[in-house]
């Protein structure tokens, strides 16, 4: 499992791995929105939680098809499926690796971009916390979508269509935590629900994703 | 004699072929009866005027949009557990019907909302949930058509349907949490309570709902038969190519 994790991380960081791509996209969103909406601080502060979460979500979406597609093409997915490590574990590990290079990196970058979007100061801890809690769900759900479409050539658009409605609850609760946090309101309920989605999907979706991969390798 | 006999495509084709003309006639009859009754022979509401009559399209379509997904879920489960091909094809056949019902519900809702709420669209929980449901239908149909091998497609769409159902319910509660909303509660099940739907509307509405259910069944049967025939044709062509 560790070997698989290290291998995926290495592949992501080396040339062509697309590690910087998601981060650059996240940065672009945070720069382009104020340019489009206008520089008024009040408006930006109000939409900052939503923009940051939508940006994180889209940046995550951008790298999803890499989770399985390359391994499917060069045959290493077949090896993983026949390896002694259960495929469910391999899926979970690959989703975890995806989270480390996108979700975690986005979380670390997010306070900087929150400055650009004029997020109120008391929202910062909630932004980081909600992203830490919520982005693993994005990676796991995305891994499930990627597993469904791994056999489809040029399945990128299909993957987005399948995954976006699945992202809705995560997005709503995640942005709600930041919005309430920025206003100084109680954030316990959406944060708990966000954590429930993450833990629930991390526990169950690897099984569905592994089942989908087995079907695709058949 | 058990229901699983109809999982045999031959038997299914026989029985559905015999039942279909009757069902189609019955569906056309109830649907036209309900809609004509609803549109022309019900009183106008004292507050909403004649716009109230859109109820006879909106409510049954919205109900069937959800019921079609539930039917797809059941059919997917039957496919996954018992591997009956007819079941997988029935799930595939139901999806476009569900998509159209969702669209009808959204469009009629917008048409009604414009004069009543003074807006075509509001990010209300019910409206938002239906928009998400529309995305689920689109994704499901797109996945079916993207994969060539029929068994692989059936398996993957079944998994998507099951996971999607969980997330559809989650989204429903998430958007409820996110916005309290403008849409009124359902009054259909409130018979005998303080604020019931008047019988003048209730009876034609029930006829309309029955008509929509029958229409849905007819559509699913017709489309399932088409898919079975398409697959038989594919098998014949493949056999011809072989020898």
Interface residues (C-beta under 8 A of the other chain):
Chain A: X144 X148 X149 X151 X152 X155 X158 X161 X162 X164 X165 X166 X168 X169 X172 X173 X176 X189 X190 X193 X197 X205 X208 X211 X212 X215 X216 X218
Chain B: X132 X135 X136 X138 X139 X142 X143 X146 X147 X152 X155 X156 X159 X160 X162 X163 X164 X167 X168 X170 X171 X173 X174 X175 X177 X178
